[in-house]
Amino acid sequence: MEIKVMGSGCANCKALYGTMSEAAKGLGIQDEVIYDTDIQHVIDMNIMRLPAVVIDGKVVSQGKKYSVHEAQELIKSQLPRL
């Protein structure tokens, strides 16, 4: 699972990166959470509000902050169904 936080480098974007990293670690997901500040990537993905969360290439959140618990629920909602 690849988790990206797309942001501009502002405090909210950095905070979401920290929250998503902690949430992934708490779920035992070994993959690294990536913080992407490349504005061209944001444009290419048609992201309109930052920060954004991209999981496995799919934009799953834009312009929201999460608690660790909420971030874990967001990640779990994107796990493959067994």
C-alpha positions in Angstrom: 0.0 0.0 0.0 1.4 3.4 -1.0 0.2 6.4 1.0 1.0 9.9 -0.1 0.3 13.2 1.5 0.2 15.9 -1.1 0.9 19.3 0.2 2.6 22.7 -0.2 4.8 22.5 2.8 2.5 24.5 5.1 1.9 23.6 8.7 -1.4 21.9 8.0 0.2 19.7 5.3 3.1 18.8 7.5 0.7 18.0 10.4 -1.4 15.7 8.2 1.8 13.9 7.1 2.7 13.3 10.7 -0.8 12.1 11.5 -0.9 9.7 8.5 2.5 8.3 9.4 1.5 7.7 12.9 -1.8 6.1 11.8 0.0 3.8 9.3 2.5 2.7 12.0 -0.4 2.0 14.4 -2.0 -0.3 11.8 1.3 -2.1 11.3 1.6 -1.0 7.7 5.2 -1.2 6.9 5.1 0.9 3.8 6.5 4.4 4.1 4.1 7.3 4.0 5.4 9.8 1.4 5.2 13.5 1.6 5.0 15.0 -1.9 5.3 18.8 -2.3 5.7 18.8 -6.1 3.0 21.1 -7.4 3.0 19.5 -10.8 2.0 16.2 -9.2 -0.9 18.0 -7.5 -2.0 19.5 -10.8 -1.6 16.2 -12.6 -3.9 14.5 -10.1 -6.6 17.3 -10.4 -6.3 18.0 -6.7 -8.1 21.3 -5.8 -7.5 21.5 -2.1 -4.5 20.8 0.0 -3.5 18.8 2.0 -4.7 15.7 0.1 -4.3 12.0 0.7 -3.6 9.6 -2.1 -3.7 5.9 -1.4 -2.5 3.5 -4.2 -2.9 6.3 -6.8 -6.4 7.2 -5.8 -7.2 10.6 -4.3 -9.2 9.8 -1.1 -9.2 13.1 0.7 -8.8 16.8 0.0 -8.6 19.8 2.3 -9.2 17.9 5.5 -7.3 17.3 8.7 -7.7 14.0 10.7 -7.1 12.7 14.1 -4.9 9.5 14.2 -8.1 7.4 14.7 -9.8 9.1 11.7 -6.7 8.6 9.6 -6.6 4.9 10.5 -10.3 4.6 9.4 -9.5 6.3 6.1 -6.6 3.9 5.5 -8.7 0.8 6.5 -11.4 1.9 4.1 -8.9 1.5 1.2 -7.7 -1.9 2.1 -8.6 -4.7 -0.3 -11.7 -6.6 0.8 -11.1 -10.3 1.6 
